[in-house]
Amino acid sequence: MWLLAVLIGLNLWTFAEFAADKRAAARRERRIPERRLLLLAAVGGSVGAVAAQRLLRHETAKQPFAAILGGIVAAHALGLAALALYRFM
């Protein structure tokens, strides 16, 4: 249960970082580095990153950011599928 709480918190944090970056972009202020946004997604915040990307329409067409985020999401999905398969075998 603690892992679920950590993942929920991480995804909320990731969503908030994407929202802050979107706000900074609109105001022409200093942006959050893409590397930081991708790192948050990679360590477990991919759901929050994709939700922010879709809901806020942020970083959707920018390459290679969108492709890297897609790869992170795919890796997480494969990892979850492998874990589920292993658990039920």
C-alpha positions as CSV (number, residue, x, y, z in Angstrom):
1,M,0.0,0.0,0.0
2,W,2.9,2.4,0.7
3,L,4.1,1.9,-2.8
4,L,0.7,2.9,-4.2
5,A,0.7,6.1,-2.0
6,V,4.2,7.0,-3.3
7,L,3.2,6.5,-6.9
8,I,0.1,8.6,-6.5
9,G,2.1,11.4,-4.9
10,L,4.8,11.2,-7.6
11,N,2.2,11.4,-10.3
12,L,0.5,14.4,-8.7
13,W,3.9,16.0,-8.3
14,T,4.7,15.3,-12.0
15,F,1.3,16.8,-13.1
16,A,2.0,19.9,-11.0
17,E,5.4,20.3,-12.6
18,F,4.0,20.1,-16.1
19,A,1.3,22.6,-15.1
20,A,3.9,25.0,-13.7
21,D,5.9,24.7,-16.9
22,K,2.8,25.4,-19.0
23,R,2.1,28.5,-16.8
24,A,5.8,29.6,-17.2
25,A,5.6,29.2,-21.0
26,A,2.4,31.3,-21.2
27,R,4.0,34.0,-19.1
28,R,7.3,33.8,-21.0
29,E,9.1,33.1,-17.7
30,R,11.9,30.7,-16.9
31,R,10.8,27.1,-17.9
32,I,11.3,23.8,-16.1
33,P,14.0,21.8,-18.0
34,E,12.6,19.1,-20.2
35,R,15.1,16.7,-18.6
36,R,13.5,17.2,-15.2
37,L,10.0,16.6,-16.6
38,L,11.2,13.4,-18.3
39,L,13.0,12.3,-15.2
40,L,9.9,12.6,-13.1
41,A,8.0,10.6,-15.7
42,A,10.7,7.9,-15.8
43,V,10.9,7.4,-12.1
44,G,7.1,6.6,-11.9
45,G,5.2,9.7,-12.8
46,S,4.3,8.7,-16.4
47,V,0.6,8.7,-15.7
48,G,0.7,12.2,-14.3
49,A,2.9,13.3,-17.3
50,V,0.5,11.9,-19.9
51,A,-2.5,13.3,-18.1
52,A,-0.9,16.8,-17.9
53,Q,0.2,16.5,-21.5
54,R,-3.3,15.7,-22.7
55,L,-5.4,17.9,-20.3
56,L,-3.1,20.9,-20.5
57,R,-2.1,20.4,-24.2
58,H,1.5,20.8,-23.2
59,E,4.6,19.4,-25.0
60,T,2.4,17.3,-27.3
61,A,4.1,18.0,-30.6
62,K,7.6,18.9,-29.4
63,Q,10.1,16.4,-30.6
64,P,12.1,14.5,-29.3
65,F,10.2,15.2,-26.0
66,A,7.0,13.5,-27.0
67,A,8.8,10.5,-28.4
68,I,10.9,10.0,-25.3
69,L,7.8,10.3,-23.1
70,G,6.1,7.8,-25.3
71,G,9.0,5.4,-24.8
72,I,8.9,5.9,-21.1
73,V,5.2,5.1,-21.0
74,A,5.7,2.0,-23.2
75,A,8.5,0.8,-20.9
76,H,6.3,1.2,-17.9
77,A,3.4,-0.6,-19.6
78,L,5.7,-3.5,-20.5
79,G,7.1,-3.6,-17.0
80,L,3.6,-3.8,-15.5
81,A,2.6,-6.4,-18.0
82,A,5.6,-8.5,-17.2
83,L,5.0,-8.1,-13.5
84,A,1.4,-9.1,-13.8
85,L,2.4,-12.1,-16.0
86,Y,5.0,-13.2,-13.5
87,R,2.6,-12.8,-10.6
88,F,0.0,-15.0,-12.1
89,M,2.3,-17.8,-13.2
